[in-house]
Each structure stands twice: as C-alpha cells, then as structure tokens.
Amino acid sequence: MSLPKKSPTKKSPQKDAPPKKLGHLAVVTGASSGLGAEFARRWAERGYDVALVARRKDRLEALAAELEESSGVHAFVVPDDLSDPEAPYRIVAAAEALGIPIRVLVNCAGFGTAGPFVHEDSRRIADEIIVNTLAPTILSRLLLPALLSAPGGVLLNVSSTASHQPLPGIAVYAATKSYLTSLTESLWQEQRGTGLTVLALCPGPTATGFFEAAGSDAFAVGSVATIDTVVRAAFASLDRPDSGPTLTVGFRNRVTGSLASLAPQRISLAIAARLTSGARG
Ligand SMILES: NC(=O)c1ccc[n+]([C@@H]2O[C@H](COP(=O)([O-])OP(=O)(O)OC[C@H]3O[C@@H](n4cnc5c(N)ncnc54)[C@H](OP(=O)(O)O)[C@@H]3O)[C@@H](O)[C@H]2O)c1
C-alpha cells in the first residue's frame, strides 16, 4: 500500500502574525469525516502539523488542503484500512518518517453494527472489533514512547456512552467501546505524573456520518449532539490540569451512565434492549 505524503503548501507569512507552526505532529484517525475531521481542524488551529488517517483518500486530501490554507500547518494524508491488523505498523512508520515529533494521537476511527447478534455478518463484526479495539490499542502502544518523550503529549481515544453498559441490539459495538474505555482508563492511571494527558471521550449520539455508516437508527437514542459540542467538551477537558480519565459528554448521558451501573442487571439490560429496539426488528 502506498503512503502518499501531501507536500506542504507554501504560504507567505503574514506580517506580525504569531508563528503558527510548532513543529509538532498530531496523528488523527477517522479524519475523513465527522468527529475525526473536526479534531484534525482543532489541532491544526493550535498550530500542530497533522497526519490524517482513514480509507477515503479524496476526503483526506481535501481536508489537508483546507488545513494548510486555513492554519498554515503541514497536513499529510495517510490513507489506510484499519481493519487490516498490519495497518497500525504502516501508519506509525509513515508518521515517523515525516521526522516531526509526534505529540498527539487521536484514535477516532470507528464504526458500529446493529441488529440481533445471531443475524450479524461475521466478517463485518470482525472488522468492527479490529477497527474499534485492536487498531487503537496497537497505535497507542507504538506511539506511546513518542508521546511520553516530552511533557504535553496527548492520547485521546474516542469511545462512546455505549461503553457504559451492555447494549443488546448493538452488542458488539458496545463491547468494543467498553474495551476501549477500560483500556484508556488503565493507561490514564499508568501514565499519571508523566506529563501525558490520557482521555477516553464518551460522546452520546452525535450528528456525523456514523448512523449512515451503521445503516441503523439504533444508535440515535435520546438527543443528538453537534460535532462542535463534543469536540469543544473534549478540548475543555484536555486543557484542564489533572482532568479525569473519562469524559462523558452531556449531563443526561452522565446521569444515564450512572443509573445503568447502579440498577439491578436484569432491569438495566431490559431498559437497554428497549432503547436500542430499532436494531432488533
Ligand atoms: N456519531 C456518534 O453518534 C458517535 C457517538 C459515540 C461515539 N462515536 C465514535 O466516534 C468516532 C468517530 O465517528 P463519527 O461519529 O465521526 O462517524 P463517521 O463520520 O462515520 O466517521 C468515522 C470515521 O472512521 C473511519 N473509519 C471507519 N472504518 C475505517 C477503517 N476500516 N479504516 C480506517 N478508517 C475507518 C471513517 O473513514 P473512512 O470511511 O474514510 O475509512 C471515518 O473517518 C467513532 O469511533 C465512533 O464510534 C460516535
């Protein structure tokens, strides 16, 4: 697979404008759409060069051109399919070859499947497990030494409120996100005091391409947040000194998550099954 690199657009520096480029790299997966694209925009606004990862190369190239124009950073496209277990190794090799210190990893790529487990496509759920769990785990492991090499590194794993309880009807998706939240919380504790910020971001339903990719309304339970709300909340948490390991976005989502863990298991499972019933018919 080729790992094309986008040449930086030469821009004439504006007089008296503050220097934009820090010479630090943010690697963002899922950057072709939705939350990942917005995370890439915000890191670029903060002066980070960005490496944009997803399958749709045309979208990555369009975003790279936009970011170079708007933020004056270098934006590189790294098209790859994260359902290939080897993809994280290729992506890290490509990012390291850029020679820019890697300071940020945003694991945002992910997708959901829905419906009764017995009817789910076994190959699609295998891809879902790899993209949502194996890929962020290996990317985190491979890039952690770079993120730890100087204070101020960030590891942001985009999980979900679906990680807060088992969800019949979207069982595999919920299980993958439970894994990701659990992993990230452990890493938060392991890395305390190192200067690395680790965060499991748990948005509820958010207006992105996610529902279309999933082909189901089962995920759109309750109110749907905007991308801006979710990404702003994430950066507010990242900017707070000593923020916690997990951020659940939205008061109602936090209450629902707490109630799910307190309720008796049979009741909690029955309520969850009703909420995701759009996936069961
Ligand atoms: N939207 C929600 O309601 C919601 C709620 C909670 C959590 N989340 C999480 O937020 C994250 C971002 O999703 P989104 O809402 O922004 O949805 P989205 O607009 O569908 O974006 C998903 C991103 O993941 C990438 N991706 C999917 N499969 C991939 C693969 N095999 N290889 C490489 N990249 C792949 C897609 O890129 P390509 O298709 O170009 O490969 C796309 O950039 C996901 O982890 C999702 O689970 C979303």
The ligand as an SDF file (V2000), in Angstrom:
LIG
                    3D

 48 52  0  0  0  0  0  0  0  0999 V2000
  -21.6390    9.7990   15.9220 N   0  0  0  0  0  0  0  0  0  0  0  0
  -21.9980    9.2170   17.0720 C   0  0  0  0  0  0  0  0  0  0  0  0
  -23.1930    9.1640   17.4290 O   0  0  0  0  0  0  0  0  0  0  0  0
  -20.9360    8.6560   17.9940 C   0  0  0  0  0  0  0  0  0  0  0  0
  -21.2350    8.5120   19.3570 C   0  0  0  0  0  0  0  0  0  0  0  0
  -20.2780    7.9940   20.2120 C   0  0  0  0  0  0  0  0  0  0  0  0
  -19.0290    7.6360   19.7150 C   0  0  0  0  0  0  0  0  0  0  0  0
  -18.7660    7.7790   18.3800 N   0  0  0  0  0  0  0  0  0  0  0  0
  -17.4350    7.3790   17.9000 C   0  0  0  0  0  0  0  0  0  0  0  0
  -16.8260    8.4940   17.2810 O   0  0  0  0  0  0  0  0  0  0  0  0
  -15.8380    8.0190   16.3690 C   0  0  0  0  0  0  0  0  0  0  0  0
  -15.9370    8.8240   15.0850 C   0  0  0  0  0  0  0  0  0  0  0  0
  -17.1610    8.5170   14.4500 O   0  0  0  0  0  0  0  0  0  0  0  0
  -18.0730    9.6510   13.7820 P   0  0  0  0  0  0  0  0  0  0  0  0
  -19.2620    9.8160   14.6270 O   0  0  0  0  0  0  0  0  0  0  0  0
  -17.2610   10.8230   13.4510 O   0  0  0  0  0  0  0  0  0  0  0  0
  -18.5730    8.8650   12.4760 O   0  0  0  0  0  0  0  0  0  0  0  0
  -18.1510    8.9780   10.9580 P   0  0  0  0  0  0  0  0  0  0  0  0
  -18.4530   10.3430   10.4540 O   0  0  0  0  0  0  0  0  0  0  0  0
  -18.7910    7.8050   10.2860 O   0  0  0  0  0  0  0  0  0  0  0  0
  -16.5600    8.8030   10.9760 O   0  0  0  0  0  0  0  0  0  0  0  0
  -15.9650    7.5310   11.1440 C   0  0  0  0  0  0  0  0  0  0  0  0
  -14.5200    7.6260   10.7100 C   0  0  0  0  0  0  0  0  0  0  0  0
  -13.8930    6.3380   10.9110 O   0  0  0  0  0  0  0  0  0  0  0  0
  -13.1930    5.9930    9.7360 C   0  0  0  0  0  0  0  0  0  0  0  0
  -13.1340    4.5560    9.5450 N   0  0  0  0  0  0  0  0  0  0  0  0
  -14.1610    3.6750    9.6210 C   0  0  0  0  0  0  0  0  0  0  0  0
  -13.7340    2.4440    9.2740 N   0  0  0  0  0  0  0  0  0  0  0  0
  -12.4070    2.5680    8.9780 C   0  0  0  0  0  0  0  0  0  0  0  0
  -11.4080    1.6560    8.5280 C   0  0  0  0  0  0  0  0  0  0  0  0
  -11.6820    0.3520    8.2900 N   0  0  0  0  0  0  0  0  0  0  0  0
  -10.1560    2.1160    8.3320 N   0  0  0  0  0  0  0  0  0  0  0  0
   -9.8640    3.4210    8.5320 C   0  0  0  0  0  0  0  0  0  0  0  0
  -10.7650    4.3360    8.9500 N   0  0  0  0  0  0  0  0  0  0  0  0
  -12.0290    3.9020    9.1580 C   0  0  0  0  0  0  0  0  0  0  0  0
  -14.0010    6.6510    8.6060 C   0  0  0  0  0  0  0  0  0  0  0  0
  -13.1690    6.8560    7.4680 O   0  0  0  0  0  0  0  0  0  0  0  0
  -13.2640    6.0700    6.0690 P   0  0  0  0  0  0  0  0  0  0  0  0
  -14.6780    5.6110    5.8790 O   0  0  0  0  0  0  0  0  0  0  0  0
  -12.8240    7.0990    5.0710 O   0  0  0  0  0  0  0  0  0  0  0  0
  -12.2910    4.9580    6.2230 O   0  0  0  0  0  0  0  0  0  0  0  0
  -14.3790    7.9780    9.2460 C   0  0  0  0  0  0  0  0  0  0  0  0
  -13.3350    8.9030    9.0800 O   0  0  0  0  0  0  0  0  0  0  0  0
  -16.0740    6.5240   16.2110 C   0  0  0  0  0  0  0  0  0  0  0  0
  -15.0880    5.8180   16.9370 O   0  0  0  0  0  0  0  0  0  0  0  0
  -17.4430    6.3050   16.8310 C   0  0  0  0  0  0  0  0  0  0  0  0
  -17.5690    5.0100   17.3720 O   0  0  0  0  0  0  0  0  0  0  0  0
  -19.6740    8.2960   17.5160 C   0  0  0  0  0  0  0  0  0  0  0  0
  1  2  1  0
  2  3  2  0
  2  4  1  0
  4  5  1  0
  4 48  2  0
  5  6  2  0
  6  7  1  0
  7  8  2  0
  8  9  1  0
  8 48  1  0
  9 10  1  0
  9 46  1  0
 10 11  1  0
 11 12  1  0
 11 44  1  0
 12 13  1  0
 13 14  1  0
 14 15  2  0
 14 16  1  0
 14 17  1  0
 17 18  1  0
 18 19  2  0
 18 20  1  0
 18 21  1  0
 21 22  1  0
 22 23  1  0
 23 24  1  0
 23 42  1  0
 24 25  1  0
 25 26  1  0
 25 36  1  0
 26 27  1  0
 26 35  1  0
 27 28  2  0
 28 29  1  0
 29 30  1  0
 29 35  2  0
 30 31  1  0
 30 32  2  0
 32 33  1  0
 33 34  2  0
 34 35  1  0
 36 37  1  0
 36 42  1  0
 37 38  1  0
 38 39  2  0
 38 40  1  0
 38 41  1  0
 42 43  1  0
 44 45  1  0
 44 46  1  0
 46 47  1  0
M  CHG  2   8   1  16  -1
M  END
$$$$
